């Protein structure tokens, strides 16, 4: 009987140990689930931030391109003020034959060679129709 009692106690001790290990495993599984959830959330945040960064990089590229184009236009316009003849018909500019810039190709033309006025655009003088030369109209 003493031996049965000892075996019974060993069984009881083993059952308690198994129960404690099961509770410990459940606790660890909850910790793992929490870490996985946080990892998935962080991954989603990272992907969202990457998309935002990609969009901003594209926007910066577009703005740099626009800036470069505007700088070229400004440089061409500054240079073109030195022109004394229409770049299309070669007529000299006078008090009555004034130079005009084609807003598409930036050539300096007389009013006869740049007769077309297109949709109004904002300029330093407000909303004005833009002049386009006869070469750019065709």
N, CA, C and O atoms as CSV, one atom per row, in Angstrom:
chain,resi,resn,atom,element,x,y,z
A,1,UNK,N,N,0.795,-1.189,0.000
A,1,UNK,CA,C,0.000,0.000,0.000
A,1,UNK,C,C,0.845,1.264,0.000
A,1,UNK,O,O,0.470,2.255,-0.626
A,2,UNK,N,N,1.890,1.248,0.638
A,2,UNK,CA,C,2.762,2.399,0.688
A,2,UNK,C,C,3.330,2.688,-0.702
A,2,UNK,O,O,3.501,3.835,-1.113
A,3,UNK,N,N,3.608,1.604,-1.390
A,3,UNK,CA,C,4.122,1.746,-2.737
A,3,UNK,C,C,3.042,2.328,-3.643
A,3,UNK,O,O,3.345,3.160,-4.498
A,4,UNK,N,N,1.800,1.912,-3.475
A,4,UNK,CA,C,0.690,2.471,-4.263
A,4,UNK,C,C,0.521,3.954,-3.958
A,4,UNK,O,O,0.247,4.763,-4.845
A,5,UNK,N,N,0.687,4.286,-2.702
A,5,UNK,CA,C,0.545,5.679,-2.294
A,5,UNK,C,C,1.652,6.527,-2.922
A,5,UNK,O,O,1.417,7.651,-3.363
A,6,UNK,N,N,2.878,5.959,-2.954
A,6,UNK,CA,C,4.005,6.680,-3.538
A,6,UNK,C,C,3.798,6.841,-5.046
A,6,UNK,O,O,4.072,7.910,-5.591
A,7,UNK,N,N,3.327,5.812,-5.714
A,7,UNK,CA,C,3.069,5.887,-7.151
A,7,UNK,C,C,1.949,6.886,-7.439
A,7,UNK,O,O,1.997,7.622,-8.424
A,8,UNK,N,N,0.968,6.900,-6.588
A,8,UNK,CA,C,-0.142,7.848,-6.759
A,8,UNK,C,C,0.349,9.287,-6.631
A,8,UNK,O,O,-0.069,10.177,-7.372
A,9,UNK,N,N,1.257,9.488,-5.658
A,9,UNK,CA,C,1.812,10.829,-5.456
A,9,UNK,C,C,2.689,11.226,-6.644
A,9,UNK,O,O,2.666,12.384,-7.062
A,10,UNK,N,N,3.456,10.292,-7.191
A,10,UNK,CA,C,4.294,10.568,-8.359
A,10,UNK,C,C,3.422,10.942,-9.567
A,10,UNK,O,O,3.734,11.858,-10.328
A,11,UNK,N,N,2.332,10.206,-9.708
A,11,UNK,CA,C,1.399,10.501,-10.809
A,11,UNK,C,C,0.822,11.901,-10.631
A,11,UNK,O,O,0.730,12.674,-11.585
A,12,UNK,N,N,0.438,12.211,-9.407
A,12,UNK,CA,C,-0.135,13.530,-9.114
A,12,UNK,C,C,0.902,14.620,-9.393
A,12,UNK,O,O,0.576,15.653,-9.979
A,13,UNK,N,N,2.155,14.392,-8.972
A,13,UNK,CA,C,3.222,15.375,-9.228
A,13,UNK,C,C,3.444,15.558,-10.731
A,13,UNK,O,O,3.605,16.680,-11.212
A,14,UNK,N,N,3.450,14.443,-11.464
A,14,UNK,CA,C,3.635,14.521,-12.916
A,14,UNK,C,C,2.477,15.267,-13.588
A,14,UNK,O,O,2.694,16.059,-14.505
A,15,UNK,N,N,1.251,15.012,-13.128
A,15,UNK,CA,C,0.085,15.712,-13.689
A,15,UNK,C,C,0.179,17.212,-13.417
A,15,UNK,O,O,-0.162,18.020,-14.281
A,16,UNK,N,N,0.636,17.588,-12.230
A,16,UNK,CA,C,0.799,19.012,-11.902
A,16,UNK,C,C,1.883,19.643,-12.780
A,16,UNK,O,O,1.735,20.770,-13.253
A,17,UNK,N,N,2.978,18.895,-12.991
A,17,UNK,CA,C,4.065,19.392,-13.847
A,17,UNK,C,C,3.573,19.581,-15.277
A,17,UNK,O,O,3.849,20.602,-15.907
A,18,UNK,N,N,2.840,18.589,-15.785
A,18,UNK,CA,C,2.286,18.688,-17.141
A,18,UNK,C,C,1.333,19.874,-17.233
A,18,UNK,O,O,1.367,20.615,-18.215
A,19,UNK,N,N,0.489,20.065,-16.232
A,19,UNK,CA,C,-0.451,21.194,-16.219
A,19,UNK,C,C,0.285,22.526,-16.225
A,19,UNK,O,O,-0.097,23.451,-16.940
A,20,UNK,N,N,1.352,22.620,-15.417
A,20,UNK,CA,C,2.139,23.855,-15.366
A,20,UNK,C,C,2.804,24.121,-16.711
A,20,UNK,O,O,2.852,25.266,-17.162
A,21,UNK,N,N,3.318,23.073,-17.358
A,21,UNK,CA,C,3.956,23.232,-18.669
A,21,UNK,C,C,2.936,23.636,-19.733
A,21,UNK,O,O,3.242,24.438,-20.615
A,22,UNK,N,N,1.726,23.082,-19.653
A,22,UNK,CA,C,0.677,23.460,-20.614
A,22,UNK,C,C,0.310,24.933,-20.448
A,22,UNK,O,O,0.136,25.651,-21.432
A,23,UNK,N,N,0.190,25.383,-19.181
A,23,UNK,CA,C,-0.125,26.800,-18.942
A,23,UNK,C,C,1.011,27.697,-19.447
A,23,UNK,O,O,0.777,28.757,-20.028
A,24,UNK,N,N,2.242,27.243,-19.210
A,24,UNK,CA,C,3.406,27.995,-19.679
A,24,UNK,C,C,3.423,28.053,-21.211
A,24,UNK,O,O,3.713,29.100,-21.790
A,25,UNK,N,N,3.114,26.935,-21.860
A,25,UNK,CA,C,3.053,26.891,-23.331
A,25,UNK,C,C,1.961,27.816,-23.865
A,25,UNK,O,O,2.171,28.507,-24.862
A,26,UNK,N,N,0.797,27.836,-23.211
A,26,UNK,CA,C,-0.298,28.720,-23.628
A,26,UNK,C,C,0.124,30.181,-23.503
A,26,UNK,O,O,-0.160,30.999,-24.377
A,27,UNK,N,N,0.808,30.495,-22.399
A,27,UNK,CA,C,1.284,31.863,-22.191
A,27,UNK,C,C,2.289,32.249,-23.274
A,27,UNK,O,O,2.239,33.354,-23.816
A,28,UNK,N,N,3.197,31.331,-23.581
A,28,UNK,CA,C,4.189,31.605,-24.623
A,28,UNK,C,C,3.522,31.738,-25.992
A,28,UNK,O,O,3.949,32.558,-26.804
A,29,UNK,N,N,2.497,30.959,-26.256
A,29,UNK,CA,C,1.779,31.049,-27.530
A,29,UNK,C,C,1.082,32.403,-27.649
A,29,UNK,O,O,1.058,32.999,-28.726
A,30,UNK,N,N,0.512,32.893,-26.534
A,30,UNK,CA,C,-0.104,34.225,-26.545
A,30,UNK,C,C,0.949,35.297,-26.841
A,30,UNK,O,O,0.692,36.238,-27.593
A,31,UNK,N,N,2.140,35.146,-26.243
A,31,UNK,CA,C,3.225,36.090,-26.514
A,31,UNK,C,C,3.627,36.048,-27.991
A,31,UNK,O,O,3.844,37.087,-28.614
A,32,UNK,N,N,3.721,34.837,-28.539
A,32,UNK,CA,C,4.071,34.679,-29.961
A,32,UNK,C,C,3.010,35.332,-30.845
A,32,UNK,O,O,3.338,36.036,-31.800
A,33,UNK,N,N,1.735,35.095,-30.521
A,33,UNK,CA,C,0.644,35.695,-31.302
A,33,UNK,C,C,0.714,37.221,-31.252
A,33,UNK,O,O,0.500,37.889,-32.264
A,34,UNK,N,N,1.014,37.768,-30.077
A,34,UNK,CA,C,1.117,39.219,-29.922
A,34,UNK,C,C,2.275,39.770,-30.757
A,34,UNK,O,O,2.128,40.788,-31.434
A,35,UNK,N,N,3.418,39.101,-30.707
A,35,UNK,CA,C,4.582,39.537,-31.483
A,35,UNK,C,C,4.282,39.452,-32.981
A,35,UNK,O,O,4.637,40.359,-33.733
A,36,UNK,N,N,3.629,38.367,-33.421
A,36,UNK,CA,C,3.272,38.237,-34.839
A,36,UNK,C,C,2.333,39.353,-35.266
A,36,UNK,O,O,2.477,39.912,-36.354
A,37,UNK,N,N,1.368,39.678,-34.409
A,37,UNK,CA,C,0.420,40.750,-34.715
A,37,UNK,C,C,1.151,42.089,-34.848
A,37,UNK,O,O,0.893,42.857,-35.775
A,38,UNK,N,N,2.063,42.358,-33.912
A,38,UNK,CA,C,2.833,43.602,-33.981
A,38,UNK,C,C,3.712,43.618,-35.231
A,38,UNK,O,O,3.863,44.660,-35.869
A,39,UNK,N,N,4.286,42.480,-35.580
A,39,UNK,CA,C,5.133,42.378,-36.772
A,39,UNK,C,C,4.319,42.674,-38.032
A,39,UNK,O,O,4.768,43.415,-38.907
A,40,UNK,N,N,3.118,42.090,-38.121
A,40,UNK,CA,C,2.266,42.340,-39.292
A,40,UNK,C,C,1.879,43.813,-39.375
A,40,UNK,O,O,1.879,44.399,-40.457
A,41,UNK,N,N,1.550,44.410,-38.228
A,41,UNK,CA,C,1.216,45.835,-38.210
A,41,UNK,C,C,2.395,46.689,-38.645
A,41,UNK,O,O,2.235,47.637,-39.413
A,42,UNK,N,N,3.584,46.348,-38.151
A,42,UNK,CA,C,4.786,47.101,-38.527
A,42,UNK,C,C,5.089,46.926,-40.013
A,42,UNK,O,O,5.521,47.871,-40.672
A,43,UNK,N,N,4.865,45.727,-40.545
A,43,UNK,CA,C,5.092,45.474,-41.969
A,43,UNK,C,C,4.133,46.309,-42.815
A,43,UNK,O,O,4.535,46.880,-43.829
A,44,UNK,N,N,2.864,46.382,-42.400
A,44,UNK,CA,C,1.891,47.208,-43.128
A,44,UNK,C,C,2.302,48.677,-43.079
A,44,UNK,O,O,2.239,49.376,-44.090
A,45,UNK,N,N,2.727,49.149,-41.889
A,45,UNK,CA,C,3.174,50.534,-41.763
A,45,UNK,C,C,4.375,50.802,-42.662
A,45,UNK,O,O,4.449,51.840,-43.320
A,46,UNK,N,N,5.311,49.864,-42.686
A,46,UNK,CA,C,6.502,50.016,-43.517
A,46,UNK,C,C,6.125,50.097,-44.996
A,46,UNK,O,O,6.654,50.936,-45.725
A,47,UNK,N,N,5.223,49.239,-45.438
A,47,UNK,CA,C,4.788,49.262,-46.842
A,47,UNK,C,C,4.085,50.571,-47.179
A,47,UNK,O,O,4.283,51.133,-48.257
A,48,UNK,N,N,3.261,51.054,-46.247
A,48,UNK,CA,C,2.563,52.324,-46.454
A,48,UNK,C,C,3.574,53.468,-46.549
A,48,UNK,O,O,3.446,54.351,-47.397
A,49,UNK,N,N,4.575,53.443,-45.674
A,49,UNK,CA,C,5.601,54.479,-45.707
A,49,UNK,C,C,6.434,54.403,-46.984
A,49,UNK,O,O,6.816,55.432,-47.542
A,50,UNK,N,N,6.715,53.186,-47.445
A,50,UNK,CA,C,7.460,53.028,-48.699
A,50,UNK,C,C,6.681,53.619,-49.866
A,50,UNK,O,O,7.252,54.289,-50.726
A,51,UNK,N,N,5.361,53.366,-49.891
A,51,UNK,CA,C,4.537,53.928,-50.969
A,51,UNK,C,C,4.528,55.448,-50.901
A,51,UNK,O,O,4.635,56.128,-51.922
A,52,UNK,N,N,4.400,55.976,-49.679
A,52,UNK,CA,C,4.429,57.426,-49.510
A,52,UNK,C,C,5.752,58.016,-49.960
A,52,UNK,O,O,5.785,59.062,-50.609
A,53,UNK,N,N,6.836,57.349,-49.617
A,53,UNK,CA,C,8.163,57.808,-50.013
A,53,UNK,C,C,8.321,57.738,-51.528
A,53,UNK,O,O,8.880,58.647,-52.141
A,54,UNK,N,N,7.835,56.673,-52.122
A,54,UNK,CA,C,7.908,56.524,-53.580
A,54,UNK,C,C,7.123,57.649,-54.251
A,54,UNK,O,O,7.588,58.234,-55.230
A,55,UNK,N,N,5.927,57.954,-53.723
A,55,UNK,CA,C,5.110,59.029,-54.293
A,55,UNK,C,C,5.851,60.358,-54.169
A,55,UNK,O,O,5.871,61.156,-55.106
A,56,UNK,N,N,6.464,60.590,-52.999
A,56,UNK,CA,C,7.187,61.848,-52.799
A,56,UNK,C,C,8.408,61.930,-53.703
A,56,UNK,O,O,8.720,63.001,-54.224
A,57,UNK,N,N,9.105,60.809,-53.898
A,57,UNK,CA,C,10.248,60.793,-54.815
A,57,UNK,C,C,9.805,61.135,-56.234
A,57,UNK,O,O,10.476,61.896,-56.931
A,58,UNK,N,N,8.672,60.571,-56.662
A,58,UNK,CA,C,8.150,60.871,-57.997
A,58,UNK,C,C,7.768,62.345,-58.105
A,58,UNK,O,O,8.026,62.988,-59.122
A,59,UNK,N,N,7.156,62.870,-57.053
A,59,UNK,CA,C,6.758,64.277,-57.042
A,59,UNK,C,C,7.991,65.177,-57.109
A,59,UNK,O,O,7.999,66.169,-57.838
A,60,UNK,N,N,9.030,64.832,-56.349
A,60,UNK,CA,C,10.277,65.602,-56.382
A,60,UNK,C,C,10.870,65.561,-57.785
A,60,UNK,O,O,11.321,66.585,-58.299
A,61,UNK,N,N,10.871,64.380,-58.408
A,61,UNK,CA,C,11.398,64.253,-59.770
A,61,UNK,C,C,10.619,65.144,-60.733
A,61,UNK,O,O,11.210,65.841,-61.558
A,62,UNK,N,N,9.281,65.120,-60.624
A,62,UNK,CA,C,8.450,65.950,-61.501
A,62,UNK,C,C,8.739,67.432,-61.279
A,62,UNK,O,O,8.843,68.202,-62.235
A,63,UNK,N,N,8.869,67.827,-60.011
A,63,UNK,CA,C,9.146,69.230,-59.708
A,63,UNK,C,C,10.529,69.642,-60.212
A,63,UNK,O,O,10.706,70.758,-60.702
A,64,UNK,N,N,11.505,68.747,-60.093
A,64,UNK,CA,C,12.839,69.050,-60.614
A,64,UNK,C,C,12.799,69.195,-62.130
A,64,UNK,O,O,13.448,70.074,-62.697
A,65,UNK,N,N,12.030,68.326,-62.781
A,65,UNK,CA,C,11.896,68.402,-64.241
A,65,UNK,C,C,11.228,69.716,-64.639
A,65,UNK,O,O,11.685,70.402,-65.553
A,66,UNK,N,N,10.143,70.059,-63.944
A,66,UNK,CA,C,9.446,71.315,-64.222
A,66,UNK,C,C,10.370,72.497,-63.970
A,66,UNK,O,O,10.412,73.441,-64.759
A,67,UNK,N,N,11.106,72.442,-62.870
A,67,UNK,CA,C,12.045,73.511,-62.547
A,67,UNK,C,C,13.095,73.653,-63.644
A,67,UNK,O,O,13.434,74.764,-64.053
A,68,UNK,N,N,13.604,72.525,-64.113
A,68,UNK,CA,C,14.606,72.543,-65.179
A,68,UNK,C,C,14.026,73.145,-66.456
A,68,UNK,O,O,14.674,73.955,-67.119
A,69,UNK,N,N,12.802,72.746,-66.795
A,69,UNK,CA,C,12.148,73.283,-67.993
A,69,UNK,C,C,11.924,74.784,-67.862
A,69,UNK,O,O,12.147,75.538,-68.809
A,70,UNK,N,N,11.478,75.216,-66.672
A,70,UNK,CA,C,11.250,76.644,-66.456
A,70,UNK,C,C,12.564,77.417,-66.506
A,70,UNK,O,O,12.619,78.535,-67.019
A,71,UNK,N,N,13.611,76.817,-65.972
A,71,UNK,CA,C,14.921,77.466,-66.014
A,71,UNK,C,C,15.395,77.618,-67.451
A,71,UNK,O,O,15.928,78.661,-67.829
A,72,UNK,N,N,15.199,76.565,-68.257
A,72,UNK,CA,C,15.576,76.647,-69.675
A,72,UNK,C,C,14.763,77.727,-70.379
A,72,UNK,O,O,15.296,78.505,-71.170
A,73,UNK,N,N,13.463,77.762,-70.079
A,73,UNK,CA,C,12.592,78.767,-70.696
A,73,UNK,C,C,13.050,80.161,-70.305
A,73,UNK,O,O,13.101,81.065,-71.138
A,74,UNK,N,N,13.382,80.329,-69.036
A,74,UNK,CA,C,13.847,81.626,-68.561
A,74,UNK,C,C,15.155,82.006,-69.249
A,74,UNK,O,O,15.327,83.147,-69.677
A,75,UNK,N,N,16.071,81.052,-69.353
A,75,UNK,CA,C,17.347,81.312,-70.017
A,75,UNK,C,C,17.136,81.675,-71.484
A,75,UNK,O,O,17.760,82.608,-71.991
A,76,UNK,N,N,16.254,80.938,-72.167
A,76,UNK,CA,C,15.976,81.212,-73.579
A,76,UNK,C,C,15.348,82.588,-73.728
A,76,UNK,O,O,15.719,83.354,-74.616
A,77,UNK,N,N,14.392,82.899,-72.854
A,77,UNK,CA,C,13.700,84.183,-72.927
A,77,UNK,C,C,14.674,85.326,-72.673
A,77,UNK,O,O,14.619,86.349,-73.355
A,78,UNK,N,N,15.562,85.162,-71.703
A,78,UNK,CA,C,16.552,86.208,-71.433
A,78,UNK,C,C,17.450,86.400,-72.651
A,78,UNK,O,O,17.737,87.531,-73.045
A,79,UNK,N,N,17.890,85.303,-73.240
A,79,UNK,CA,C,18.770,85.367,-74.403
A,79,UNK,C,C,18.044,86.010,-75.585
A,79,UNK,O,O,18.629,86.797,-76.329
A,80,UNK,N,N,16.775,85.668,-75.749
A,80,UNK,CA,C,16.022,86.114,-76.916
A,80,UNK,C,C,15.774,87.616,-76.931
A,80,UNK,O,O,15.458,88.169,-77.984
A,81,UNK,N,N,15.907,88.286,-75.799
A,81,UNK,CA,C,15.699,89.733,-75.787
A,81,UNK,C,C,16.767,90.446,-76.622
A,81,UNK,O,O,16.591,91.609,-76.987
A,82,UNK,N,N,17.848,89.772,-76.920
A,82,UNK,CA,C,18.918,90.359,-77.720
A,82,UNK,C,C,18.627,90.264,-79.220
A,82,UNK,O,O,19.315,90.890,-80.026
A,83,UNK,N,N,17.623,89.492,-79.589
A,83,UNK,CA,C,17.305,89.315,-81.008
A,83,UNK,C,C,16.799,90.634,-81.596
A,83,UNK,O,O,16.019,91.355,-80.976
A,84,UNK,N,N,17.265,90.922,-82.804
A,84,UNK,CA,C,16.842,92.145,-83.486
A,84,UNK,C,C,16.025,91.846,-84.735
A,84,UNK,O,O,15.522,92.754,-85.396
A,85,UNK,N,N,15.899,90.536,-85.053
A,85,UNK,CA,C,15.141,90.135,-86.236
A,85,UNK,C,C,14.188,89.009,-85.866
A,85,UNK,O,O,14.433,88.237,-84.939
A,86,UNK,N,N,13.104,88.938,-86.608
A,86,UNK,CA,C,12.165,87.825,-86.451
A,86,UNK,C,C,12.883,86.541,-86.858
A,86,UNK,O,O,13.537,86.503,-87.900
A,87,UNK,N,N,12.772,85.515,-86.063
A,87,UNK,CA,C,13.473,84.263,-86.346
A,87,UNK,C,C,12.792,83.462,-87.458
A,87,UNK,O,O,13.347,82.467,-87.925
A,88,UNK,N,N,11.602,83.882,-87.886
A,88,UNK,CA,C,10.910,83.173,-88.958
A,88,UNK,C,C,11.010,83.900,-90.296
A,88,UNK,O,O,11.303,83.278,-91.317
A,89,UNK,N,N,10.769,85.213,-90.301
A,89,UNK,CA,C,10.782,85.944,-91.577
A,89,UNK,C,C,12.013,86.842,-91.739
A,89,UNK,O,O,12.198,87.440,-92.799
A,90,UNK,N,N,12.841,86.943,-90.727
A,90,UNK,CA,C,14.077,87.739,-90.744
A,90,UNK,C,C,13.859,89.244,-90.881
A,90,UNK,O,O,14.792,89.969,-91.225
A,91,UNK,N,N,12.671,89.717,-90.625
A,91,UNK,CA,C,12.402,91.157,-90.668
A,91,UNK,C,C,12.944,91.788,-89.385
A,91,UNK,O,O,12.846,91.211,-88.302
A,92,UNK,N,N,13.521,92.991,-89.533
A,92,UNK,CA,C,14.047,93.711,-88.368
A,92,UNK,C,C,12.902,94.156,-87.465
A,92,UNK,O,O,11.822,94.521,-87.929
A,93,UNK,N,N,13.166,94.116,-86.182
A,93,UNK,CA,C,12.194,94.659,-85.236
A,93,UNK,C,C,12.360,96.170,-85.198
A,93,UNK,O,O,13.474,96.694,-85.221
A,94,UNK,N,N,11.221,96.858,-85.138
A,94,UNK,CA,C,11.220,98.322,-85.087
A,94,UNK,C,C,10.268,98.744,-83.989
A,94,UNK,O,O,9.780,97.930,-83.206
A,95,UNK,N,N,10.019,100.040,-83.956
A,95,UNK,CA,C,9.077,100.554,-82.968
A,95,UNK,C,C,7.680,99.982,-83.213
A,95,UNK,O,O,6.919,99.778,-82.268
A,96,UNK,N,N,7.344,99.724,-84.473
A,96,UNK,CA,C,6.021,99.211,-84.810
A,96,UNK,C,C,5.993,97.697,-85.004
A,96,UNK,O,O,4.936,97.080,-84.871
A,97,UNK,N,N,7.115,97.102,-85.309
A,97,UNK,CA,C,7.207,95.635,-85.438
A,97,UNK,C,C,7.955,95.135,-84.203
A,97,UNK,O,O,9.185,95.082,-84.167
A,98,UNK,N,N,7.173,94.775,-83.205
A,98,UNK,CA,C,7.752,94.413,-81.910
A,98,UNK,C,C,8.014,92.913,-81.825
A,98,UNK,O,O,7.350,92.124,-82.497
A,99,UNK,N,N,8.986,92.518,-80.995
A,99,UNK,CA,C,9.255,91.083,-80.821
A,99,UNK,C,C,8.230,90.431,-79.890
A,99,UNK,O,O,7.791,91.028,-78.907
A,100,UNK,N,N,7.869,89.221,-80.219
A,100,UNK,CA,C,6.977,88.408,-79.378
A,100,UNK,C,C,7.613,87.034,-79.217
A,100,UNK,O,O,8.258,86.534,-80.139
A,101,UNK,N,N,7.437,86.432,-78.066
A,101,UNK,CA,C,7.974,85.080,-77.830
A,101,UNK,C,C,6.883,84.047,-78.052
A,101,UNK,O,O,5.784,84.158,-77.508
A,102,UNK,N,N,7.195,83.054,-78.847
A,102,UNK,CA,C,6.291,81.910,-78.968
A,102,UNK,C,C,6.366,81.164,-77.639
A,102,UNK,O,O,7.461,80.841,-77.176
A,103,UNK,N,N,5.239,80.891,-77.028
A,103,UNK,CA,C,5.225,80.245,-75.717
A,103,UNK,C,C,5.402,78.735,-75.803
A,103,UNK,O,O,5.435,78.043,-74.786
A,104,UNK,N,N,5.514,78.232,-77.036
A,104,UNK,CA,C,5.743,76.798,-77.191
A,104,UNK,C,C,7.209,76.502,-77.502
A,104,UNK,O,O,7.826,75.671,-76.836
A,105,UNK,N,N,7.772,77.179,-78.513
A,105,UNK,CA,C,9.163,76.892,-78.912
A,105,UNK,C,C,10.139,77.976,-78.457
A,105,UNK,O,O,11.353,77.790,-78.542
A,106,UNK,N,N,9.622,79.100,-77.978
A,106,UNK,CA,C,10.408,80.220,-77.437
A,106,UNK,C,C,11.165,81.017,-78.496
A,106,UNK,O,O,12.076,81.777,-78.167
A,107,UNK,N,N,10.795,80.848,-79.761
A,107,UNK,CA,C,11.398,81.690,-80.794
A,107,UNK,C,C,10.889,83.119,-80.621
A,107,UNK,O,O,9.794,83.351,-80.110
A,108,UNK,N,N,11.712,84.065,-81.059
A,108,UNK,CA,C,11.288,85.463,-81.068
A,108,UNK,C,C,10.765,85.751,-82.466
A,108,UNK,O,O,11.477,85.598,-83.458
A,109,UNK,N,N,9.498,86.174,-82.525
A,109,UNK,CA,C,8.837,86.382,-83.816
A,109,UNK,C,C,8.122,87.722,-83.824
A,109,UNK,O,O,7.835,88.304,-82.778
A,110,UNK,N,N,7.844,88.191,-85.024
A,110,UNK,CA,C,7.004,89.381,-85.155
A,110,UNK,C,C,5.538,88.956,-85.017
A,110,UNK,O,O,5.228,87.765,-85.024
A,111,UNK,N,N,4.651,89.928,-84.895
A,111,UNK,CA,C,3.231,89.624,-84.699
A,111,UNK,C,C,2.653,88.882,-85.901
A,111,UNK,O,O,1.741,88.069,-85.747
A,112,UNK,N,N,3.178,89.157,-87.103
A,112,UNK,CA,C,2.690,88.476,-88.298
A,112,UNK,C,C,3.050,86.987,-88.278
A,112,UNK,O,O,2.272,86.155,-88.745
A,113,UNK,N,N,4.218,86.653,-87.741
A,113,UNK,CA,C,4.663,85.249,-87.700
A,113,UNK,C,C,4.195,84.514,-86.441
A,113,UNK,O,O,4.322,83.293,-86.347
A,114,UNK,N,N,3.665,85.246,-85.497
A,114,UNK,CA,C,3.138,84.611,-84.279
A,114,UNK,C,C,1.741,85.156,-84.003
A,114,UNK,O,O,1.509,85.808,-82.985
A,115,UNK,N,N,0.806,84.881,-84.925
A,115,UNK,CA,C,-0.520,85.490,-84.812
A,115,UNK,C,C,-1.476,84.765,-83.868
A,115,UNK,O,O,-2.412,85.368,-83.342
A,116,UNK,N,N,-1.242,83.485,-83.657
A,116,UNK,CA,C,-2.194,82.676,-82.895
A,116,UNK,C,C,-2.125,82.976,-81.410
A,116,UNK,O,O,-1.048,83.103,-80.827
A,117,UNK,N,N,-3.290,83.084,-80.822
A,117,UNK,CA,C,-3.351,83.228,-79.367
A,117,UNK,C,C,-4.169,82.067,-78.839
A,117,UNK,O,O,-5.296,81.829,-79.271
A,118,UNK,N,N,-3.586,81.357,-77.907
A,118,UNK,CA,C,-4.202,80.150,-77.364
A,118,UNK,C,C,-4.853,80.425,-76.025
A,118,UNK,O,O,-5.002,81.575,-75.611
A,119,UNK,N,N,-5.240,79.340,-75.350
A,119,UNK,CA,C,-5.930,79.450,-74.064
A,119,UNK,C,C,-5.182,80.373,-73.115
A,119,UNK,O,O,-3.952,80.360,-73.061
A,120,UNK,N,N,-5.931,81.173,-72.370
A,120,UNK,CA,C,-5.279,82.071,-71.411
A,120,UNK,C,C,-4.509,81.284,-70.353
A,120,UNK,O,O,-4.943,80.226,-69.898
A,121,UNK,N,N,-3.364,81.828,-69.981
A,121,UNK,CA,C,-2.556,81.256,-68.912
A,121,UNK,C,C,-2.119,82.385,-67.994
A,121,UNK,O,O,-2.077,83.549,-68.392
A,122,UNK,N,N,-1.795,82.021,-66.757
A,122,UNK,CA,C,-1.323,83.035,-65.828
A,122,UNK,C,C,0.092,83.457,-66.196
A,122,UNK,O,O,0.939,82.620,-66.505
A,123,UNK,N,N,0.335,84.739,-66.162
A,123,UNK,CA,C,1.675,85.266,-66.383
A,123,UNK,C,C,1.915,86.328,-65.319
A,123,UNK,O,O,1.084,86.531,-64.433
A,124,UNK,N,N,3.047,86.996,-65.413
A,124,UNK,CA,C,3.337,88.044,-64.431
A,124,UNK,C,C,2.357,89.205,-64.562
A,124,UNK,O,O,2.256,90.033,-63.657
A,125,UNK,N,N,1.635,89.273,-65.677
A,125,UNK,CA,C,0.663,90.336,-65.896
A,125,UNK,C,C,-0.772,89.890,-65.646
A,125,UNK,O,O,-1.705,90.640,-65.931
A,126,UNK,N,N,-0.960,88.711,-65.132
A,126,UNK,CA,C,-2.295,88.188,-64.879
A,126,UNK,C,C,-2.684,87.148,-65.914
A,126,UNK,O,O,-1.826,86.545,-66.560
A,127,UNK,N,N,-3.977,86.945,-66.062
A,127,UNK,CA,C,-4.483,85.932,-66.992
A,127,UNK,C,C,-4.483,86.517,-68.402
A,127,UNK,O,O,-5.210,87.468,-68.690
A,128,UNK,N,N,-3.652,85.935,-69.284
A,128,UNK,CA,C,-3.531,86.456,-70.646
A,128,UNK,C,C,-3.481,85.313,-71.642
A,128,UNK,O,O,-3.002,84.226,-71.318
A,129,UNK,N,N,-3.978,85.550,-72.870
A,129,UNK,CA,C,-3.834,84.528,-73.906
A,129,UNK,C,C,-2.353,84.384,-74.261
A,129,UNK,O,O,-1.602,85.358,-74.213
A,130,UNK,N,N,-1.945,83.187,-74.609
A,130,UNK,CA,C,-0.539,82.962,-74.942
A,130,UNK,C,C,-0.344,82.967,-76.448
A,130,UNK,O,O,-1.179,82.454,-77.193
A,131,UNK,N,N,0.754,83.545,-76.888
A,131,UNK,CA,C,1.059,83.686,-78.311
A,131,UNK,C,C,1.847,82.468,-78.782
A,131,UNK,O,O,2.770,82.013,-78.106
A,132,UNK,N,N,1.474,81.947,-79.951
A,132,UNK,CA,C,2.140,80.782,-80.532
A,132,UNK,C,C,2.503,81.121,-81.971
A,132,UNK,O,O,1.689,81.685,-82.702
A,133,UNK,N,N,3.726,80.781,-82.381
A,133,UNK,CA,C,4.172,81.109,-83.743
A,133,UNK,C,C,3.504,80.194,-84.773
A,133,UNK,O,O,2.924,79.162,-84.436
A,134,UNK,N,N,3.606,80.608,-86.032
A,134,UNK,CA,C,2.947,79.844,-87.101
A,134,UNK,C,C,3.564,78.457,-87.276
A,134,UNK,O,O,2.862,77.537,-87.697
A,135,UNK,N,N,4.840,78.273,-86.972
A,135,UNK,CA,C,5.453,76.937,-87.059
A,135,UNK,C,C,4.855,75.984,-86.028
A,135,UNK,O,O,4.651,74.806,-86.321
A,136,UNK,N,N,4.576,76.477,-84.837
A,136,UNK,CA,C,4.047,75.617,-83.765
A,136,UNK,C,C,2.561,75.336,-83.929
A,136,UNK,O,O,2.054,74.353,-83.387
A,137,UNK,N,N,1.857,76.187,-84.669
A,137,UNK,CA,C,0.426,75.979,-84.887
A,137,UNK,C,C,0.218,74.791,-85.809
A,137,UNK,O,O,-0.729,74.026,-85.625
A,138,UNK,N,N,1.087,74.626,-86.796
A,138,UNK,CA,C,0.934,73.565,-87.803
A,138,UNK,C,C,1.229,72.207,-87.260
A,138,UNK,O,O,1.143,71.218,-87.988
